[in-house]
Amino acid sequence: MQAEHLVGRDAELDLATEILRQEGAGAVLLLADPGIGKTAMAAEIAARLAGEMVVMRIHGSPALSAVPFGVLAPYLLDLPVEQATSPVAILREFWSQFEKRRGSEGARLLLVVDDAHDLDEASTQILAELVTAGWARLVATSRPRPGLPPALLQLWYDGLAERFELHPLEKEEVAELAGKTLGGSVMASTTDVLHAVSEGNPLLLRCLLEDSRTDGNLVRRNGVWFLTRALSGTGEGLSEVVRNRVLRTSEAEREAMYIIALSEPVPAAVLDALVGRDTLRSLMDNRLVISSNGAGSPLKMWHPMYGEALRHIVSPARSLQIRQRMVQHLPAEPSTAEGLLRMVSWALDCGADVDDEQLLRAAFLAAKLLQNPLALEAAAKVRSEALRPRARAVMAMVKYNDGDYRSAVKLLGEDAGFLDADPSGPLGAGLLWGAARSAMGDSSGDILADAHSAADALVAGLSAQDPVVQQIRRHAAALELAALAHDGRYGELREGLATFQAGLAVDEPDFVMNQLFLLAMQCELLTVEGQAVQALEMGREALVLLDEHHDDLLYFTDFILVRYALAALESGDWAAAETALNRYAASSAMGLITFGGDIQAIKGLSLLRQGRLEQASAELTPAVEALRVKDPQRLRRLGNALAFYAAARSGNNELAQRLSVDTALIPAAGGAYVEALAEIFTLAAKEYVNKGSGLERLRSLPDSTHLHQLPGVLLQNLVLRAELGDVQVMEAIQETASSMAGAWAGGWHTLATAQVNGAGEAFVNAGNLLAAGGMPGPAATAFDRAAIAFDAEGKRPEARQAAVLRDVSEASLGDAQLHDPHTEVDRSVPLTRREQDIVALAVSGLTDRQIAEKLMVSVRTVEGHLYRSYAKLGIRRREDLGAAVRN
């Protein structure tokens, strides 16, 4: 492993080298599981000290662990045979070899011992004596199990050694390592996947990166690296690492690993009987096998990627042989989801027969966990005509998430399965069919016409009172309500939902799905109407119900989560939105690959509303690239619009121009609410790039459609106009936000009220409310205006205090700082580069508006910079700028 893989080890390296440079005895003991980086760290320590010490390397070996002094043999070539067992003679000869290497420089000896857990006792004693006598420094690496030899461990007990336990990398360190390895930025959701799958193990991470880049799974677009498929354990790099470890084990241990990898998790008692307790103990000591849930629980491979790589290595014939041997020991119905998927996958690999019910359960579960190949294979094998509709629905969901909408529609359209796929899940299939049709560009009218036609065909010849007829009609009605929301006809949706709710009955088999649908639609409706807190409550109720019936439902997780997250953002509950989005990664790393672009788009919107522009850009720019590949929530146009806005507002005109072109080419595929937000942000971005190209259109939007008059859409329009410097909009914000609920609307209502009144104290109150609501950007604006207002009122102390509050808010943004928030705002603080530019333009005679146009920033930004410059220069008026600058 190369030095660049030593991410996150700086503190340990500095301390280790300091210990080894001290006078007297000294040793550093590095303990870590395989692949964590102990060998690399030892090598880096040696490299740092190579100019000061003579480095002599020793490698522990299982083959030599029973041979006295075996690992020292490379340094004992001149030792007479008759002295080969004398510790004194060996010590003398070893020291002689060191003296030859040291020469006349008088350098000290540094022993670097790798895999110290495999040292023989005699060699260990020699090394310990060298350290104890102060003749040598020592760096030794070892696995936690079986651990350091007693003689080296004694050095630690005696205070002659420092012990370092190296842990897996944290998520931020994985991001840093991946970025260094790949040479570019890595999408946040891809980093999450890499961290989850590698479990922070640098060696496995390196293999995954190399293998994924080689097979085209890890791709780079516009400087951003992201994954397009699930990470595989079958790449050559990882397979080679696994092969090398397997080859160093005994035949019995290899047999045990094959059994575990193919049939994990395996009851410990079964393995005891098949391979023996000593074999299992050896595998566990060497961190190849672990208990799945504590001592005595079923066993599995140390790392999931090891298990996958081993299954790839084992031949089909050998796999079938092991299955025939194991089948009598395995339960017919595995008790865990992991066990069911492994059992069915193994059977399919071997060509063994699997019951249709079990195939369908595995397919359904695999689809939910986004294990798409297994979901498709298991569902395709279902033979029962009664179960085939549900199997097709599972395959359709996989195709939909992969962006193959045409195949999804075809699978669900067979025998009108989207309306009556199965008594336990038809509504989910219907919503999926409607979403796929919409994603293909079909109009709501065409979709509903086909849905009603299919419903008529299904109920032909049946009594109107037949429960089946009522069920099918209700599913068609649900599609109709979903279409109303998609088209932005929320007034009609409200009436339709009331009728739909009145027809629900608790004792019907599809009640749960209908209730979930109703709650999700109410969540969206209330969000658009500006009642975000109530919307969020509906969303929470839906998520609780979803969790109670998670294993029985299709598609609903995705249908509900995006609506819940958007409601959370409008209510200003940033943590709730984050928690909702994290659910995508809770069950499967593949969720972050499939939904990564959608997730980061929503996170970007959250950060923009908090005023965290720089962080929003970091989320949104890569999201744009991921959304080109996968966009199951159909947020691509919104994601592009948000990225365009962030780039334009940041002054990154080159990126903004490219995103402007891209956004214009993306068809409107999301629902009306999402597309309305996309249009608003696109227009605001255009105004930043080219004054006069967006603001007037933003002003006219509320008069164009009823949707843009609804508070949940209108407030976003008004806020963006305010941030563009349209001060006349504050009264409209005050009026609109007064009817809304939630911290976001409440904060802006208070700020608008303060602006209308113009009092410094009102601005301070608004800033405090915004800061408490997690919106440091708008809070900084409020405090900035408070400082200006106080200054105009002649309240100098209050103005200085407001400026400090503004700086504290700015410091929490995580963006580039204007100045140190803890610095006194006076003449001793130098002007920033931006402040110097604005002051120079002001001195030249330009107005605030002209400066804003020239620098492509808002008037508010110019005003804020000028006020801070006044304070730093010790003046109170614009007219004094010239003299103050000359002084």
N, C-alpha and C positions, 0 to 999 in steps of 0.2 A: 504494500500500500504506500502511496506516495504522500509527501508532506502536505499536499493540499487537502488531503482527507482528514487532517487533524483539526477540523472545525470544532470550536467549543472547548478546546483543551489548553488555552493560553495560561490560565491561572495555575493549572497543575504543572505545566511545563516550567513556568517561572519558579515555582516553589521547589520542584524536583532538582533543577539545576543549581538553585541556591543551596540546597541541602548537600549536594555532592561537592560543591566548592568549599564547604566549610572545613576547618581544620579538625583532625581527629577522625574517628570512625564514622562512616556514613553509608547508608544504603537506601534505595528506593524500591519498594515492592509494588508492582502494578497488578491488580486483580480485575479480571473482566471475563465475560462470556466470549465465546468465539466470535470474531468479526467486529468487536466493539472498538478495536484500535490500540490494544496494549502493545503489540509488536511495533506498530507504526510510531507510537509515542516513545518507546524505548529507542528506536532508531533515531528519532528527532533529538532526544536527549544526548545520544552519542554524537550526533552531528554537531550539536552546539558546543560540546566539550572536547571535540576531537583536536582542537588546536592547543588544548591545555593538558590533556591526558592521553595516555596510550590506551587504545580501546582493544580489548580482547573479547571475542565473542564465543559463546558456548550455547549449544542447542540441545535441549532435552529431547529424548526420543523414547517412545514406548519400547522399541526393540532393544534399547540399551539400558532400560530402567533396572534390569536385574544384573547388569554387568558392572562390577566395582570399577570406578574410575573410567568407565567406558566413554563418557562424553568428553573427557579430558585428553583422549588419545591423540588428537591432532597436535597437541603441545608436548607430547611425551615420546616423540619419535626417536630421540637419542638416548632414552632411558634403557639401561641394560635389562634384559628379560628377567634376571634373577631378582631385580629390585621392583618389579612391576606391582608387587602387593604391599610395598612399604610406604605408608603415608608420608613419612619424613622424606624419603627419596623422591617421591612424586612431588611433594611441595617444593623441594629444592630444585628439581628439574623445571617445574612450572615457572618458578621465579627466575630461573636462568633464561627461559624463553622471553620473559618480560624484559629482563635487563638488555637482551640483544635488541629488542624493539625500541627500548627507551633511548639507547645511545648515550650521549654525553649531556643531554639536555636536562636530565633530572626530572622528567615528567612523572606524574603519578599514574597509577594503574586504575583503569575503569573496566570492570567486568560487566558485560552485557549478556544476561542469561535469558534465553527465550524458552518458554514451556518448562518452567522450573518444576512443575508438578510431575514431570516425567524424569527427573534426575534420580540417579541411584544415591543411596544413603552415603556412601563413601565420598563421592564427588561433592555432595552437598556439605559435608563436614569440612572438606578442604576450603571451599568457598567461604563458609562461615568463619573459619579461623583467619583467613586473609583479611576479612572485614573487621573482626574483633580486634586483631592486632594493629589495625590502622594501616596495613600495607596496601589495601586496595579499597576502592569505592565499588559499589555494586548496584546494578539495575537488573531486577528479575521480574519476569512476567509469569503469570499463572492463572489458570481458571479457578473460580471459586470452589468448584468440586472437581477433583478430590482436594484441591487446595495446595498451599505451600508446604514443602517438606518441613518437618519439625525444626531442623537446625536453622533454617532461614526465618521461620516464624519466631524462633527464640530471639533473633536479633531485634524484632519488633517489641517483644516483651521486655527486653533489656534496654529499650530506648535508643538503640543504635540504628534503627531503620524507621522510615516513614512509610505507612501503608496507604496506597491510593486505590480506591474502588471506582473504576470507570463505569459510567452509566450510559445507556443509550442516548442518542442525540435528541434534543427537544425539537419541536416543530420549526422554530426559527433557525436552528442550526442545520436542520435538513434542507431548508430553503437555501441557506448560504452554501452548503456543500453542493447541492444540485446546480445552483447558479454558477459556481466555479467550475464544476465538471463539464457543464454544457456550454458555458460561455454565453450567458444571456439571462434575461429574467424568466422566471418560472411562474406560471399562473398559480394563484393562491390555492385554488381547489386541487390542482395537480400536486402541489406541495403537501396538502392534507392527505391525499391518496398515498403518496410516496412515504410519508411518515407513518401512516396507518399500516401499510403493507410491509414495509421494512422493519417496523417497530423500532425505528431509530438506530438500527444496526448499520454502521457505515459500509461494511463489506457487502451486505445484501443490497444496500442502496446503490452502491456502485455497479453491482451486477445488473440490477433492475434498470438502471439508467442506460448502461451499455446495450443490454439486450433489447430494450424497448426502442432505442434509437436505431438499432440495426434492423429490427423487423418493421420499422415504419410506424409503430404505435405512438412513439413520442415525436411530435412534429413541431416545427418552428415556423411561425407566420408573423411577419412584421415585428420580428425580434422577440416574440413571446413563445415559450415552449409550453405545450400542453398535451395531455393524453387523449387518444381517441377511442381506446378500447381498454378492457380490463388488463391489469398487469398479469403476466404469465410466468410460471415457474419453469417453463420448458425451454427458455433461452439457453444458448450455448454457454454463456458466461456463468450463470447460476448452476447449470447442470455440471459444469466442470468443477466448481467448488464443492458441490455435493458428492460427485464421484470421488474426488480426492479424500474427502472425509470418510466416505464409506469404505474405500480401499484400505484405510488404516484400521479397520475393525476386524474382528474375527468372523468366521463364517456363521457362527451362531448369532452373533450380533447383527450381521447383515440380514439374515433370515427374519429376525425379530423386527427389524426396521421395515422390511418389505411388508410384513403382515400388518404392522401398525399403520403405515402409510396408505395401504389399500383399504383398510377397514376401520380406520380411526373414527371416533374414539373406541378403544377396545378395553373391556373390563380387565383390571389388573389380574384377577384370579384366573381368567382364561389364558392370559399370556404366561403367568407363572407355570401353568400346566403344560403349555406348548413349548416354551423356550427355556424355562428355568429362571429362578429368582436371581441367581448370580449374574446372568446375562442382562436382565433388566436393570439391575443395580449398576452394572458397568455403563450401560447406555445413559442412565440418568445422571451418573457421576460425570460423564463426559458431555452432558448437556445436549444429547441427541434426542432424548425422549423426556417428556414431562407429564405430570399428572394434569388432567384437564380441569380439576377443581379441588385441589388439595390431596393430601395423603390418602391412599386407598381408592381414589376415584379412577375412572377410566383413563387410559394413557393415550397420548397422541404425540406426533412429532414435535420437536422443540419449536419449530417455526412452520407455519402453513406453507411457505414457499418451498421448504425442504420436502414436505410431504408431496407437493405437486411435482417437484423435480424427480423424486423417487418413483412416483407412479409413471412418469414418462420414461424412466430408465428401464423399469421392469417390462419384459416382453409380454405380449398378450397371452402366450401359452403358459408362461410362468404365473401370470395373474390369475388365469382360470384355474390352474392347479392349486394355488393358495386359496382361492374362493371355495373350491370343493372341499378343501380341508377345514375351512373356517365356518362354512354355512351352518353346521350343526351347533356352533357355539354362539352364533349371533341371534338376537331376538328377531322374531318375524316382524314386529312393529317397533322400530327404534324409538326411544323415549325423547330424543332431542331432534331439532330441525337439522342440525349438522349431521347427525347419524343417519337420518332419512335420506338426505341428499347424497351422502357418500355411498350409502347402500345401493340406491337406485343408479347412481352414476357408474358404480363398479359393475353392477349387473348389466347395464347397457354396453359398457366397454367389452364385457366378456360374451355378449350375445345371450345372456341368461334371460329367462322369462320373468316378467314382473306383472303383478296384478294391476288391472286398469285403475282401480281406486287409488292404489299406491302411486302409480305413474302420475295420475292427475294431481294428487296432493304434492308430489315432488315438483311437478311442473309449475303449479300455482306458487309454491314457496320459492322456487328458483326465480320465477319472474319477479316476485316482490323483492328478492335480494339482488335482482339484476344479474343473475347468473344466466345470461341469455342463451348460450349454446345448450346448456342442460335443459332449460325450460322448453326450448323448441324441440329438442330430441325426445324428451319425455312426453310432451303433449302430442307429438306426431305419432307416437307408438300406441296411443289410446285407441282401442278397437271398438268399445261399446258405443252403439248408436245413441244411447241415452246420455252418455258422457261427452260425446264428440263436440256438441255446441260449446260446452265450457272449455274444452281443450282448445278449440279454435279461438275462443276469447283470450285465453292465455297467450297463444301465439300472436294474436293481433296486438296485444299490449306490448310484446317484445318488439314487433315490427314498428309500432307507433313510436316507441322510445328511440328506436334507431333511425327514425325519420322516413321509414318506408310506409307512407300513409296509404298508398294505393293497395299494397298487400294487406294492410290492416282492414281496410274497407272491404276488400274481397272476402277475407276470412269471416268477418262479422256479418256480411251480407248474405252468406249462404244460408238458405232456409229462414231468412229474416232473423238470424240468431241474435242480432243486436237488440231485439225486443224481447226475446224469450230464450236466452242462452241457457238458463238454468234457474230454478226457483230460488237458489241461494245467491244469485248474482246477476240478474238480467239488467238492472238499471245501470250498473257500472259499465256493462258492455254497450248499452245504448249511448251513454255519454261519450264513451271512447269512440264509437262509430261517428257520432256527430262531430267530435273534435277532429277526427281524421278527415272527414269530408270537408270541414271548414279549412283545415290546413292545406288541402288540395286546391283550395280556391273556389269551392262550390258555394253558392249563395244560400242564405238561410231558407229562402223560399223553396229552392230545389230540394234541400235536405229534408224539410218538413213534408213536402209533397211525397217524397219517397217513403218517409217514415209512416205517414198516414196510409199510404197505399199498402205497405207491408202489414200494418196493423189490420187493415180491412181483410187482407188475404188470410191472416192467421185466425181471425174470429168468424170468418164466413161459416154459416151453418150452426153457430153456437148461440145459445140463448143470451140475451143481453144481461140477464141476471147471473150468468155463470161467473164465478170468481176469476177464472182465467181471462175472460173478456175484460173484466174490470181492471185486472192487473196489466194487461197489455195496453189498454187505453190510457192508463195512468202513466205507463212508461213513455208512450207517445206524447202525452201532455208534458212530461218532464223535459223532453227534447224541445218542445215548443217554448217552454219557459227559459231554457238555456239559450235558445235562439234570440229571445227578446233581450236577454242580458247582453249577448254577443253584439246585437245591433244597437244597443244603447237605448232601448225603449223601456226605460225604468218605470215610467208611470203605469204602463200596461203590466209590467212585471209585478209591481206591488199588488195589483188586483188579482193577477193570476196566481200568485203565491198564496193569497188568502183562500182562494177557491181550492187550490191543491191541498192546503193544510186541512181544510174542512172535510176533505174526503178520505183522510188517513184513519186507519183503524189499527190499534195496537196488536190485535190478534192475527193480522195478516202476515204471511211468510216474508214479504218484502218490506215490512214496516221500517226496519232499521235503515235500509238503503234509502227509502223515501224520506225518512227523517233527516238523514245525513245530507241528502240533496237539498232539502228545504233549508236546513241551517246554513249550508254553504251559500245558497242563493240569497238568503236574508243577510248574511255577512257582506256579500258584495253590494247589495242594494243599499244597506245602511252606510257603508263606506262612501259610496258615491253621493249619498244624500247628506253627508257631513256628520253623521252620528257614529263616529268611529269607535267610541268607547262601547256603545251598545253592539256594534258590529263585531268588535273583538270578543265580547262575551258570547255571541252566537258562534264565533269561530272556536272558542275554547270548548264550548259545549259539544261541538262537532268532533273535536279532537279527542275528547274524553270518550265519546261514544265509539269513535273509530278505534281507539285502543282496546276497547272491550270486545270488538268484533274484528280485529285486524286480520285474523287468519281466514276470514270468510268472505272478504270483500275484494273486488277488483277495481283498480283505477282511482278509488276515492281519496287515497292519500294525496296524490298529485292534484286532484280537483280541489281539495280543501286547503292544502297548505299555501298555495299562492294567494288565495283570497284572504286567508288569515294573516299572512305576512303583510299584504298591502293595507289591511285594516290596522295592523299594529303600527305601520309607518304613519298612517294618517292620524292615529291617536297620539303619536309621539312616544310610543312604548318601544324604544329601540331594542331593549333586551328581549321582549316577546318576539319581535321579528327575527332576531338572531337565533333564539331557541327553536323557532319553527324551521328555519333554514337548516339548522344543525340536524334535524330529524332525517334529512336526506343521507347523511353520513352515518347515522346511528347503527344501521343494520348492515350496510355494505359500502365498501370503498367505491364500488362501481357507481353508486349514487352520485358521488362527487364528479365522476367523469361524465355521466349522462346529463346531469342537471347543473354541472359546474358553471356554465355560462349564465344560465337563468339565476342561479344563486348569487353570483357576483353582480349581476345587473341589479337585483333587488337590494343587495348590500350597498351598491353605489348610490342608489336613490336615498337610502337611509343616511349615508354619510353626507350627501349633498344637503339634505334637510337639516342636518346638524351643523352645517357650515364647514365641514371638514373637506375642503376642496382637494387638497393634495392626496389625501387617503382615498377619496372617491375616484380620482384619476387612476390611482394604482390598481383599484379593483376593476374599473370599467374598461380601460384600454385592452387588457388581456381578455376580458369577457367578450368583447366584440369578436375576437378571433375564434373563441370556443363556440360562440353562437352560430358561426358559419357552418359548423360541423354538426352540432346537436342542439336542438331547441324545442324540447317536448312541451314546454309551457308557452311557446310562441311569444317570447319576449324580445326577439331579436331587434325589432324596430325600436322598441323602447330602449334597449341596451345601447344601441348605436346612437340614439338621440341623446341619452345621458352622457355617453362618452364624448360626443360632439360638443355638448354644452360644457363639460368639464375642461376639455382642451381649449375651447374658445375663451372661456372665462380666465383660464390660466395664462393666456397669451401664447399658447402653442399653436400658431397659425398654420404651420405645415400639417400637423396632425389634424387640426380642425377642418382644413380644406379637404383632406382625404376622407374624413368621416362624413363630411357634408355630402360628398358625392355618393358614398356608400349608402347613407341613410335614405337619400332620394330614390335609390334603386330598389330598396327593400319593400315588397308589397305589404300592405296592412293585413296581417294574419291573426293578430290577437283580438281580444274582445274590445268593445268600444271604449271602455274606461282606460285600458292600457294604451290604446292607440291615441286617445285624447291627450294623455300625459306625454306620449311621444311627440305629438304635434306641438304641444306647448314648449317643451324643452328645445325642440328643433328651431322654433322661431326665436326663442331667447338666444340660442347659440348664434344664429345668423345675425342678430343685432350686435353681439359682441364682435363678430368678425367684420361686419360691414354696417356701420350705423345707418339706420333708416330702412333696413331690409327685413326687420322682424317685429319691432315694437308696435307699429301701427296695426299690423295683422293680429298681434296678441290682443290689442285693445278691442278689435272688432269681433273676436271669436265668440264672446258671450251672446252677441246678437245673431250669430250664424246658425246655431243649433241649440235646442233645449238642453242637451247634454252639457254643454259648456257653461250653462247657467247654474247647474247643480253645484252646491257648495264644495263637495269633494273634489271637483275639477276646477271650479272657479278660483278657489283660494290659491291653488298652485300657480295659476295664471297671474294672479295679483301679486303674489310673493316674488315671482321672477321679475315682474315689471318694477317692483320696488327696488330689487337688487340692481336693476338696470339704471336706476336713478330717477324713475318716474315718481316723484314725491307726491303728485296729485292722487296717487292710487291709495294713499293711506286711509282715507275715509271709507273707501270701498272695502279695504281689508277689515277695518273696524266693524263695518256693518255685516260682512259675510261671516267673519269668525265669531261674532257674537251669538250666532245661532248654532255653532258647532261645539263639539265636545272633544276633549283631549288636550294634551300638553302642547302639541305643535300649534293647533289653532289658538289655544289660550295664550301662548307666548306671543304670537304675532298680533293677537288682538290687543294685548297690553302695550306692545311696541307701537302699534298704529295709534292707539289712544294717546300715548305720550307724544308722538309726533304731531298729532292734531293740537294738543294742548301746548306743546313746546317748552314745558317746564323741566329743569334738570332733575328734580327729584323723581318725576314720573319716569324719566328715562332710566334712572338707577333702579327703580322698582321693576321696570320691564326687564332690565339686564339681569337682575337677581332671579326673576322668574324663569327666564330663558336658560340661564346657567343651571338652575336647579333641574330644569327639564332636559338636560343633556344636549343643549344647543349652543355650544360655545361661540359659533360663528355669528349668529344673530345677537347673542349676548354682547360680544365685542362691539358690534354696531351700536347697540343701545348705550353701552357705557361711553363709547366715543362721542355719541351725540349728547350724552349727559355732560361730558367734559366741555364740549363746545357751548352748550346752553348755560352751564354754570359760569363759564368764562365771560359770556355775554352779559350775565347778570352781575358780574363783578365779584363772584364768589370764588376767589382763587384757591383756597384750601379744598373746597368741595370739588373744584375742577381737577386738582392734582389727585385727589382720592379716586375720582371717576376714571382718570387716566390709568391709575394703578390697576383698578378692577378690569379695565379694558385689556391691559397687558397680560393680566393673569388668564383671562379668557383666551387671548390669542396664544398664550403659551400652551394651553391645553389642546389646541387644534392639532398639533403634530406637524403643522406646515412650517415653512421657512419663517423664522421670526423677524419681526421688524426691529426689535431690540430686547434686551434682557428685561423680563418683567419685574425683576427685583432691583433694577437700577432706578435711582431717583431721576425723575423727569426734569432735568434742568440743563444748564449750559455745559456741564461737564460731560454730557453724553453726546457723542458725535452723531451727525446725521447719517442715516443709512444711504446706500447708493440711490434707492428709489426716492427718498426724501430730497436728496441733493438735486436729482433730475427735476422733480416737481417744483422745488424752490426756484431753480434756475429759470424755469419756464414762467413761473409767477412773476419773478423779477423782470423778465423780458416784457411783461405786460399782458400775457395771455390770461383769459378768464378761466374759472374752474372748468366750465363746460369745454372750452377749447383745449385745455390741458388733457381732460378726460378723452376727448376725441383723438388727440395726437398720440397718447400713450395706450389707447384702446382699453381704458378702465372706466369704472363708473365715476360719476361726479362725487358720490359719497366717499369713494376711495381717495380721491384728490383732497376733499375736505378734511378727511381724517389725517392724511399725511401732513397737510399744511398745519393743522392744529398741533400735532406732535412736534413739528418743526418750530412753531412759535415757542412752545414750552422749552425746548432744548436751547433755543437761541435767546431766551429770556425776554421775548417781546410779546405784545398782545394784539398787534394789528398787522395786516398785510402790508400797509404802507411802510412799516419799519424793516421789512425783509432785506431791502437793498443794503442799508447801512449795517444791519446785523451780519450779513454774509461777508461784507468787506472787512469787518472787524475780525 
